[in-house]
Amino acid sequence: MTQKPPVDDVSDDDLEVGEPRSWAAGVPGVLHSMEPAIKQLGLVRTVKLMTSLNQKDGFDCMSCAWPDPDHRKVAEFCENGAKAVTWEANPVLVPDGFWAEHSLDDLLEKSEYWLGMQGRLTKPVHKPAGADHYEIVSWERAFEIVGAKLNSLASPDEASFYTSGRTSNEAAFAYQLFVRAFGTNNLPDCSNMCHESTGLAMSETVGIGKSTIAYDDFEKADLIIVLGQNPGTNHPRMLTALEDAKKNGAKIVAVNPLPEAGLRRYKNPQTARGVVGRGTDIADQFLQIRLGGDMALLQAVAKRVLEAEDRAPGTVLDHDFLASHTVGLGAFREHIAQVDDDEVLLATGLARTEIDELAKRYLESDRVIITWAMGITQHRKAVDTIKEIINLLLLRGNIGKPGAGASPIRGHSNVQGDRTMGIWEQMSDEFLDALQAEFHFDPPRAHGVDALKGITGMQKGEIKFWMGMGGNLVAAISDTALAEKAMRGTEMTVQVSTKLNRSHAVVGDEALILPTMGRTEIDIQKAGPQFVSVEDTVCSVHGSHGQVPPVAPNLLSEVAIVSRLAQATLGDRVPVDWQSFEDDYDTLRDHISRVVPGFEDYSRRIRSRDGFVLPNGPRDSRTFPTKVGKAVITVNELEHVERPEGRLLLQTLRSHDQYNTTIYSLNDRYRGIKKGREVVFINPDDLDELGLVDGQHVDVFTEWTDDVERVLRNYRVVSYPTARGCAAAYFPEANVLVPLDSASIGSNTPVSKAILVRVVAATPAGEPSGAPTVPAAI
């Protein structure tokens, strides 16, 4: 009943390109999720897991952080959630002989798809210094090796400890506690590469780096503006919330360089209209914006709002709210009055009438939600762009009332909870003080490295040890070739994983892989069956209970791995009872309740079937815990992203059959791509301008200020209706084009959404392209 791992790797030789879809989900969504599940898991295992997915007594989906409604459907999951469960719970195992058969050099030649399809990891493996193969070792030996290396370092800051957003609250808290007890704040995580810009911008303007809405606010909104976001692929259950909002009269505006199927029309497979009918038209207005133009658009709309107030004083702005809860309106008004409409049109690629229509919709709506994802956060001026989102919301009091607010949508399932638990290189003194009081040791206070600075530290030889609690850093991070070289320069890498990925082949001189349980699996410890908890994108904390036995008997949970590693490394240097954490996760939760605000009485409250919601001042009481005690309306200087003639702005994006760096299949059916990924999407008018044709093979070069060659070779051009002057290619393959020092101002997030590139006819590897390099406009 289970699928066997493939013998041969995939090839783009069979690539097929068809027409992009005009709608999302429907019966095909059900078939594309259930057929692989039944084939790979069997009917009984499939039914057990899918009917427990996102249920109140079940387990939380690992594919995204979308919140759950109060009233759950029997099938409370989306296509990608089903694929994620199938991927994790597939009982195909990596055989013991795999490691002798495949060297690191061999694994390096394989694709992410092939690596993941080899099955679940079940035994610890170790690559000795100088060797080219992993070898199976015992758990005891694995922890002994890691502990010895950590204790041999000249300073704790020579180690860096990365975290994926799938790590539970309990494991994340134990992990950061171990790292700080060891003596460093080097705790980079996947937030550094996605919503770091959100956290910084919102913390400075409204005092909290999280969503200011609840799930039910969507159905109460008059207007929902979806910026830089593709919910049909990245968080499909959001389409149901948008459909419900439409039924209640809401208008929806989509702002994106690509027309995405899910924002055009949604066929809900759980309704008759979605199965046999047309479905629901989602976007009432689609603004096909030029990459990097979102900030200019937001300022232009704000300018129109203020001009409307000038024409009818006292009738447009929410003056009571502004006077009681904000500062900075005067300076903002003066600044916005100077916005040049011609510059806005150039930056956005939009018509004046399109911007006027959006402004009219905003002015006519009493309750507005603005929601965004990485199409906003991964730009050079991402932080300022998000501040402009907040500015626009504040002008008419659209924070802290039903149906209104700021809604950043997280990608990883518990990335927000991990940050709440202390996974951050810059945790506040208040958090560290509470940690010190609870555990009776002095945590380090100097800020640590984030993901990009960690790679730089490896380059310089300052970071000699790297550990990843989940994730696939070398694939996920920018400047792939440089990042891989830096990782290989470390003395040891350690990764806690469920399945193979490229980061297991790009390692330090010595390396270990520690296999762990998945979220779907029953976790039995000394005190009995355990469960974990997560925090979703609207600050709701709820339990996650594994439903099926582990695929192998000797797997350890993440909590157990951290606890044993801490014992092997620290011994009795700090007064922490690590063994008690592994034995009973309530012990961990009791500590968390005394360290993390909002988690009081954690062990009891998390057992409620509904979980609990964390306090949120802006949402709950219109209180804004900023430095000035009010929401801050900010002045931000517009910076136009230049595109020299003959160049394009490229963004990276996911395919539909993909979760972050995990590739479920080689198809992207909503964009018409099948059996391949080495494509670059370009507007047909731009193809004509560049002298290229649909189906031609090209090389894509980055235009940057250094002399490093960054190139995607022999990619197939796909004529596609993206915005003029813009192009797109798949993440993580296109990360090779993103320079390491191209990062968002303030947040240090890789700029993956406006990469200046030149595209030329493909030439054989090693030969010059024949296209002259021009200085980049930075």
KAHU-V669268 format. One line per field, one symbol per residue. ss: DSSP state (H for helix, E for strand, C for the rest). Layout:
ss=???
This chain:
ss=CCCCCCCCCCCHHHCEECCCCCCEEHHHHHHHHHHHHHHHHCHHHHHHHHCCECCCCCECCCCCCCCCCCCCCCCCCCHHHHHHHHHHHCCCECCCCHHHHCCHHHHHCCCHHHHHCCCECCCCEEECCCCCCCEECCHHHHHHHHHHHHHHCCCHHHEEEEECCCCCHHHHHHHHHHHHHHCCCCCCEHHHHCCHHHHHHHHHHCCCCCCCCCHHHHHHCCEEEEECCCHHHHCCCHHHHHHHHHHCCCEEEEECCCCCHHHHEEECCCCHHHHCCCCEECCCEEECCCCCCHHHHHHHHHHHHHHHHHHCCCCCCCHHHHHHHEECHHHHHHHHCCCCHHHHHHHHCCCHHHHHHHHHHHHCCCCEEEEECHHHHCCCCHHHHHHHHHHHHHHCCCCCCCCCEEEECCCCCCHHHHHHCCCCCCCCHHHHHHHHHHHCCCCCCCCCCCHHHHHHHHHCCCCCEEEEECCCHHHHCCCHHHHHHHHHCCCEEEEEECECCHHHCCCCCEEEEEEECCCCECEEECCEEECEEEECCCCEEEEECCCECCCCCCCECHHHHHHHHHHHHHCCCCCCCHHHHHHCHHHHHHHHHHHCCCCCCHHHHCCCCCCEECCCHHHHHCCCCCCCCCEECCCCCCCCCCCCCCCEEEEEECCCCEECCEECCCCEHHHCEECCCCEEEECHHHHHHHCCCCCCEEEEEECCCCCCCCEEEEEEEEECCCCCCEEEEECCHHHHHCCCCCECCCCCCECCCCEEEEEEECCCCCCCCCCCCCCCCC
